[in-house]
Amino acid sequence: MNVLRAITLTLVASVLFAGMSTLVRYAGEVVPVGQVVFFRAFFAIIPVVLVYAWRGELRDAVRTKRPLGHVGRGLFSIGGMFLNFASLARLPLVEATAISFASPFITVALSAIYLNEHVRLYRWTAVFIGFFGVLVMLWPQFNLSIFSGAAYSVAAIGSLCAIGAAVFNSGAVIQTRRLTDSETTASIVFYFSIICAIAGLATLPFGWVWPTPMQLAALIATGIFGGIAHILLTESYRFGPASLVAPFGYTIMLWVFLLGYFVFGEVPHLLVFIGSVIVVGAGLFVIYRERQLGLKRPHEVEGQPGPG
């Protein structure tokens, strides 16, 4: 156990994930979502393969007893990544990131349904409070759409994409928990990247664009940042208890606010800040309760936070 190292790795991973989201936001203004997904997934494979090869664990990453299980998990991940990147292209960074943190609440509900997990009043209360926080964040966008007559405003569509991404990511977590019965973390991360890269590449006939040198660098960096962040976050759980490490993942909210402000000039609505505080507070309570109950967090399984 090395608590300081665990916290440091988590903080660095949060910075990298925030940087990745910023690059997705920048490239997504011009580059199609499928193309962004391909670069994010394909170039994430490079640091993952290098690290596992250096450790002598590459065979564990490739070996699998349940290929169809990885495909099922990959389908959820594809939906989550496509919708998440679509939301980042349409919403301020803070808002898209904060909504993505609704995923743990949806996971609690799905766990009760599909994993027969016994969810008691404490966690259900946190779930409802968390969803209330999401509604608070969404109100400015839908209020604008409803009362201005712009029923299909870009921001409203982005908000719906963010919610959809949270649902798909929760499904991926449920499938991941099933896979951990027989699969290694290395294989889960490896096949996640492979399947998402194939899905992104499949959109090539639908109109990719030729990126500028800056856009190409941003696209490649999304994958490198995402891959390294995954590794660092996974490593952090080797050195510290999840109940201590996981809350530091929420520091991404600070970084996306700063990057959104200085890079894109984004100043979120006051209700977005209020809703974010509610969502983060409810999320931290869910983490606390699940650690009390001895449940394995999705971060421990795959090293992937909400916005990844």
Residue pairs with C-beta under 8 A, 6 or more apart in sequence:
1 239
1 240
1 241
2 239
2 240
3 239
3 240
3 244
5 236
5 239
5 240
6 236
6 237
6 238
6 239
6 240
6 244
6 245
7 236
7 240
7 244
7 245
7 248
9 232
9 233
9 235
9 236
9 239
10 232
10 233
10 236
10 245
10 248
10 249
10 251
11 248
11 251
12 229
12 232
13 229
13 230
13 232
13 233
13 236
13 249
13 305
14 229
14 248
14 249
14 250
14 251
14 252
14 255
14 305
15 252
15 255
16 225
16 226
16 228
16 229
16 232
17 225
17 226
17 229
17 252
17 305
17 307
17 308
18 93
18 97
18 252
18 255
18 256
18 259
19 221
19 225
19 255
19 259
20 40
20 221
20 222
20 225
20 226
20 229
20 308
21 88
21 93
21 96
21 97
21 256
21 259
21 307
22 93
22 256
22 259
22 260
22 263
23 218
23 219
23 221
23 222
23 225
24 36
24 40
24 85
24 88
24 89
24 222
25 88
25 89
25 93
25 260
25 264
26 215
26 218
26 263
27 36
27 211
27 215
27 218
27 219
27 222
28 36
28 85
28 86
28 88
28 89
29 89
30 209
30 211
30 215
31 208
31 209
31 211
31 215
31 219
32 203
32 206
32 207
32 208
32 209
33 82
33 85
33 86
33 89
33 203
34 82
34 199
34 200
34 202
34 203
34 204
34 206
34 208
35 200
35 203
35 204
35 208
35 209
35 219
36 85
36 200
36 219
36 222
37 78
37 81
37 82
37 85
37 196
37 197
37 199
37 200
37 203
38 197
38 200
38 201
38 203
38 204
39 200
39 219
39 220
39 222
39 223
40 81
40 85
40 196
40 200
40 219
40 222
40 223
40 226
41 81
41 192
41 193
41 194
41 195
41 196
41 197
41 199
41 200
41 223
42 193
42 197
42 200
42 201
42 223
43 219
43 220
43 222
43 223
43 224
43 227
44 193
44 223
44 224
44 226
44 227
44 230
45 190
45 193
45 194
45 197
45 223
45 227
46 223
46 224
46 227
47 224
47 227
47 228
47 231
48 61
48 189
48 190
48 193
48 227
48 230
48 231
49 58
49 61
49 190
51 231
52 58
52 60
52 61
52 186
52 190
57 184
57 186
58 186
60 184
60 186
60 187
61 184
61 186
61 187
61 189
61 190
62 187
62 190
63 184
63 187
64 70
64 183
64 187
64 191
65 182
65 183
66 179
66 182
66 183
69 175
69 178
69 179
69 183
70 179
70 183
70 187
70 188
70 191
70 192
70 195
71 195
72 175
73 172
73 175
73 176
73 179
73 188
73 191
73 192
74 191
74 192
74 194
74 195
74 196
74 199
75 195
76 168
76 169
76 171
76 172
76 175
77 168
77 169
77 172
77 192
77 195
77 196
78 195
78 196
78 199
79 164
79 165
79 168
79 171
80 165
80 166
80 168
80 169
80 171
80 172
81 165
81 196
82 165
82 199
83 161
83 162
83 164
83 165
83 168
84 96
84 100
84 161
84 162
84 165
84 169
84 307
86 158
86 161
86 165
87 96
87 99
87 100
87 158
87 159
87 161
87 162
87 165
88 96
89 158
90 96
90 154
90 155
90 157
90 158
90 161
91 99
91 141
91 155
91 158
91 159
91 162
92 260
92 264
92 266
92 268
92 272
93 256
93 257
93 259
93 260
93 264
93 266
94 253
94 256
94 257
94 260
94 266
94 268
94 272
94 273
94 276
95 137
95 159
95 162
95 268
95 272
96 158
96 162
96 307
97 252
97 253
97 256
97 306
97 307
98 137
98 253
98 272
98 275
98 276
98 279
98 280
99 134
99 137
99 138
99 159
99 162
99 163
99 166
100 162
100 165
100 166
100 169
100 306
100 307
101 166
101 250
101 279
101 280
101 283
101 306
101 307
102 130
102 131
102 134
102 163
102 166
102 279
102 306
103 166
103 167
103 169
103 170
103 173
103 306
104 130
104 170
104 283
104 286
104 287
104 298
104 306
105 126
105 127
105 130
105 131
105 282
105 283
105 286
106 166
106 167
106 170
107 170
107 173
107 174
107 298
108 119
108 123
108 124
108 126
108 127
108 286
109 119
109 127
110 170
110 171
110 174
111 117
111 119
111 174
111 177
112 118
112 119
114 174
115 174
115 177
117 295
122 285
122 289
123 286
123 289
123 290
126 282
126 283
126 285
126 286
126 289
127 282
127 286
129 278
129 281
129 282
130 278
130 279
130 282
130 283
130 286
132 278
133 274
133 275
133 276
133 277
133 278
133 279
133 281
133 282
134 163
134 275
134 279
135 275
136 271
136 274
136 275
136 278
137 271
137 272
137 275
137 276
137 279
138 159
138 163
138 275
139 271
140 269
140 271
140 272
141 153
141 155
141 156
141 158
141 159
142 156
142 159
144 150
144 153
144 155
144 156
145 151
145 152
145 153
145 155
145 156
150 156
166 306
169 306
173 298
173 301
176 188
176 298
176 301
176 302
177 296
177 298
177 301
179 188
180 188
180 296
180 301
185 234
185 301
185 302
185 303
188 301
188 302
189 230
189 234
189 302
189 303
192 302
193 227
211 219
226 308
229 308
230 302
230 303
230 304
230 308
231 303
232 303
233 249
233 299
233 303
233 304
233 305
234 302
234 303
235 303
236 245
237 245
237 299
237 300
237 303
241 291
242 287
242 291
242 297
242 299
242 300
243 287
243 288
243 291
245 299
246 287
246 297
246 299
247 284
247 287
249 299
249 305
250 280
250 283
250 284
252 305
252 307
253 276
253 280
257 268
260 266
260 268
261 267
287 297
290 297
291 297
298 304
299 305
